[in-house]
Amino acid sequence: MSRRDPREKPERVVKGRRVRRGLIIINTGEGKGKTTAALGVIFRAWGRDFQVKMFQFIKHTTAQFGEHRAAARLGIPIEALGDGFTWLSKDMDQTTALALEQWKRCKEAILKGEEDIIVLDEFTYSMHYGWVPVDDVVDTLKRRPEPLHVIITGRYAPQELIDCADLVTEMKLIKHPYQEQRIRAQQGIEF
């Protein structure tokens, strides 16, 4: 007979599922696979009837990458709000404004708590470049409803975000086909 640790909160049942506590999960680092890992969690959770939603930063508002097409077929909401790669931006004020608007939408969804899992894809860049205050993000994550899981992806995760997270995975680049063989991004692999 196993005994429960008295310091651990008992599991709660939320929408028919046992939930100990929602997690803050960070996928960061120089390697590939941060968004892909988050999509894997969304897909798994969706298969368990969780309410899931992904907000994408940076990626163009009209993007129709593979994940957008698959999500649309499955009925998984993905909201992109950005103007493409930040290093190619012709108007950094507009890029910043889009990031702030997307954060406003994310913050509202997080605090409302209607989803079981929310992904903030490529969000670390908004904090890294100073567009969104890290302390506002950490405060919002701490005030989220207890069973809500939040996954944040992107390079350069700030230390304050890492400190408040429950799970942090760093994707490390070992070898890349572009660096080795000048093979550009390919459909179905990168987008």
C-alpha positions in Angstrom: 0.0 0.0 0.0 1.5 3.3 -1.1 1.3 6.3 1.2 0.8 9.9 0.0 3.4 12.5 0.9 1.6 14.8 3.4 3.2 17.8 1.7 1.7 17.0 -1.6 -1.8 18.3 -2.4 -4.3 15.6 -3.2 -5.3 15.1 -6.8 -8.4 16.9 -7.9 -10.8 15.9 -10.6 -11.2 18.5 -13.3 -13.5 17.7 -16.2 -13.3 14.0 -15.5 -9.5 14.0 -15.3 -7.1 13.8 -12.3 -5.0 16.9 -12.0 -2.5 17.5 -9.3 -1.5 20.9 -10.4 -1.1 22.6 -13.8 2.5 22.9 -14.9 4.5 25.6 -16.4 6.7 24.0 -19.1 9.5 25.7 -21.0 11.0 24.4 -24.2 14.1 26.5 -25.0 17.6 26.3 -26.4 19.4 26.6 -29.7 18.2 23.2 -31.1 15.2 22.3 -33.1 12.0 20.7 -31.8 10.7 23.3 -29.3 7.4 23.9 -31.1 7.2 20.3 -32.3 7.4 19.1 -28.7 4.6 21.5 -27.6 2.5 20.4 -30.6 3.0 16.8 -29.5 1.6 17.6 -26.0 -1.4 19.5 -27.6 -2.1 16.5 -29.8 -1.9 14.0 -26.9 -4.1 16.2 -24.7 -6.6 16.8 -27.5 -6.9 13.0 -27.8 -7.9 13.0 -24.1 -10.6 15.6 -24.7 -8.6 18.4 -23.2 -9.4 21.9 -24.3 -6.2 23.2 -25.9 -5.1 26.3 -27.7 -1.8 27.6 -29.2 -0.9 31.3 -29.5 2.0 31.9 -31.9 4.3 34.9 -31.7 6.6 36.0 -34.5 5.0 33.7 -37.1 3.0 35.7 -39.6 -0.7 36.2 -39.0 -1.6 34.6 -42.3 0.9 31.6 -41.9 -0.4 28.3 -43.2 2.4 26.0 -42.1 1.8 22.3 -41.7 0.8 22.7 -38.0 -1.9 25.2 -39.0 -3.3 22.9 -41.7 -3.4 19.9 -39.4 -4.8 21.8 -36.5 -7.6 23.2 -38.7 -8.6 19.7 -39.8 -8.7 18.6 -36.1 -10.4 21.7 -34.8 -7.4 22.7 -32.6 -7.2 26.5 -32.4 -3.9 28.1 -33.3 -3.8 31.9 -33.3 -0.8 33.5 -35.0 -0.1 37.2 -34.6 3.2 38.4 -36.0 4.9 39.8 -39.0 7.4 37.0 -39.7 11.0 36.6 -38.7 12.0 39.5 -36.4 15.5 39.9 -37.9 13.8 40.7 -41.2 11.3 43.2 -39.8 11.1 46.5 -41.6 9.1 48.1 -38.8 10.2 47.1 -35.3 7.5 49.3 -33.7 4.9 47.3 -35.6 6.6 44.0 -34.6 6.6 45.1 -30.9 3.0 46.2 -31.1 1.9 42.8 -32.5 3.8 41.0 -29.7 2.1 43.2 -27.1 -1.3 42.6 -28.6 -0.7 38.8 -28.7 0.5 38.9 -25.1 -2.7 40.8 -24.1 -4.8 38.0 -25.7 -2.7 35.3 -24.0 -2.9 36.9 -20.6 -6.7 37.1 -20.9 -7.0 33.4 -21.9 -4.6 32.3 -19.2 -6.5 34.2 -16.4 -9.9 33.1 -17.8 -8.9 29.5 -17.6 -11.2 28.0 -20.1 -8.5 25.8 -21.6 -6.7 22.9 -20.0 -3.4 23.6 -21.9 -2.3 26.9 -23.5 0.9 27.0 -25.6 2.7 30.3 -26.1 4.9 29.5 -29.1 8.0 31.5 -29.8 7.1 33.7 -26.9 10.5 33.8 -25.2 11.7 36.2 -28.0 9.2 38.8 -26.9 10.7 38.8 -23.4 14.3 38.5 -24.7 13.9 41.6 -26.9 12.2 43.5 -24.1 8.8 43.8 -25.9 6.9 42.1 -23.1 8.0 42.6 -19.4 9.2 39.3 -17.9 7.7 40.2 -14.4 4.2 40.6 -16.0 4.5 37.2 -17.5 5.7 35.6 -14.3 3.0 37.3 -12.3 0.3 36.2 -14.8 1.6 32.6 -14.7 1.4 32.6 -10.9 -2.2 33.9 -11.0 -3.4 31.3 -13.5 -6.1 28.8 -12.5 -4.5 25.9 -10.7 -5.2 23.1 -13.2 -4.1 25.1 -16.3 -0.9 23.9 -18.0 1.1 26.5 -19.9 3.8 25.6 -22.3 6.2 28.3 -23.6 8.6 27.8 -26.4 11.6 29.7 -27.9 15.2 30.4 -27.5 16.7 32.7 -24.8 14.2 31.9 -22.0 14.9 34.5 -19.3 16.1 33.2 -16.0 13.1 34.6 -14.1 10.8 32.5 -16.3 13.0 29.4 -15.9 12.9 30.0 -12.1 9.1 30.0 -12.0 8.7 26.9 -14.3 8.0 23.4 -13.2 9.7 21.7 -16.2 12.4 23.2 -18.4 13.9 21.4 -21.4 16.8 22.8 -23.3 17.0 21.7 -26.9 20.7 21.5 -27.8 21.9 21.7 -31.4 24.4 19.0 -32.2 24.2 19.0 -36.0 22.1 20.8 -38.5 21.5 20.0 -42.2 21.8 23.6 -43.2 25.2 24.1 -41.5 26.6 20.8 -42.8 25.1 20.6 -46.3 23.3 23.9 -46.9 19.9 22.0 -47.0 17.2 24.6 -46.4 14.1 24.2 -44.3 11.7 21.6 -45.8 7.9 21.2 -45.7 6.7 18.7 -43.2 10.0 18.9 -41.2 10.4 22.6 -40.4 7.0 24.0 -41.5 
